[in-house]
């Protein structure tokens, strides 16, 4: 079990990596009305203190609230997982560690040379000039640990569905994120769960989360809708802002998602001449698209969405709000599914 938890922790740290830049934060979490101090007959409540903190140090307060929740939630999930595994192992007459190892071994597949090469190519900008031969052992170890972590999460998810009922009463901070009528959206308009993704076309972690979000759409159908918001990290991704403008020009012609996929498939070539080339490839009106891009028609819109993200405290991409619950980084499907399932259950209560 110790080995599994170490593997899971390693995987979690690496998967939580995201394209990041400093930003402000704000949350809708509110404090209680307990008295924090008295000055004569005047009572100072925690609500008042919290509101002052929100006004004077919004980023610090939001970070503290989020970290407190996440620390508690991580500990709670670990305890629940251990209890579920202990019960399942007992039912099969095994100790928890042997049961876990057997279940993980049943789910993982050997890491192939092709997977190592693909990971190296997708993350070459992070390799600091080191060649594939030098990085292969570390990449292979990471992918193996990632598989073990994913297998462990899948096991726990299966046990949560098939085992004793698990009801989580600890609620997360929720952020208010407005969806504009013309934001790119895929999924049911009346879906009980909304995922709002703040993303960057040049961010490698945003590219990594794409297959996960597609799997979410396939698994949940019209019960989930996904909304796109631009948040180009201009300090580290010089082509991202213009790519975001290009995405909005494609949205204008009704082909945002096709163009979105094409940009992520060509992250290393996002200069304007390539942006125009991809527009033609997905069937956009080239003259209209070129005029839209050349005149920076949607530059102000991209700036506005960046402002919304800054107000919400986004400092990295991808940042996804699931019914207002913030999830940072390129997390696996099981992480998204866990939150979505909780929100679907919450909607029925």
PEGI-V105695 format. One line per field, one symbol per residue. ss: DSSP state (H for helix, E for strand, C for the rest). phi: phi as a letter, one per 30 degrees, with the letter a starting at -180 (. if undefined). psi: psi as a letter, one per 30 degrees, with the letter a starting at -180 (. if undefined). A space follows every 50 residues. Layout:
BEGIN
ss = ???
phi = ???
psi = ???
END
This chain:
BEGIN
ss = CHHHHHHHHHHHHHHCCCEECCCCCCCCCCCCCCEEEEECCEEEEHHHHH HHHHHHCHHHHHHHHHHHHHHHHHHHHHHHHHHHHHHHHHHCCCCHHHHH HHHHHHHCCCCCHHHHHHHHHHCHHHCCCCCHHHHHHHHHHHHHHHHHHH HHHHHHHHHHHHCCCCCCCCCCCCCCCCCCCCCCEEECCCCCEEEEEEEC CCCHHHHHHHHHHHHHHHHHHHHEEEEEEECCCCCCCCCHHHHHHHHHHH HHCCCHHHHHHHHHHCCCCCCHHHHHHHHHHCCCCHHHHHHHHHCCCCHH HHHHHHHHHHHHCCCEECEEEECCEEEECCCCHHHHHHHHHHHHHHHHC
phi = .ddddddddddddddddbdbadadbbbcdbcdcddcabbidcccdddddd dddedcbddddddddddddddddddddddddddddedddddcicdddddd ddddedcdcedcddddddddddcddcdhiddeedceeddddddddddddd dddddddddddccddcbccdccebcdbdcdecddbbjddcddbcccccbb dcdddddddedddddddddchddbbcccbdbddddbbdcdddddeddddd eecibddddedddddbddbcdeddeddddddcidddddddddddchecdd ddddddddddddidbabdbccchiddbcjdddeeddddddddddddddd
psi = eeeeeeeeeeeeeeffklkkkklllklgkllaglkflkjbfkkjleeeee eeeeeeieeeeeeeeeeeeeeeeeeeeeeeeeeeeeeeeefgglleeeee eeeeeffllkkleeeeeeeeefgefffhfkleeefeeeeeeeeeeeeeee eeeeeeeeeeefalkjjkfjllkkkjjkjlfgkkkklkegkfkkkjjjlk ffkffeeffeeeeeeeeeefbgfkkkkkkkikifffjffeeeeeeeeeee eeggheeeeeeeeffhffigleeeeeeeeeeggljeeeeeeeeeghegee eeeeeeeeeeefgkglkkjkjjhfkkjklilleeeeeeeeeeeeeeff.
END
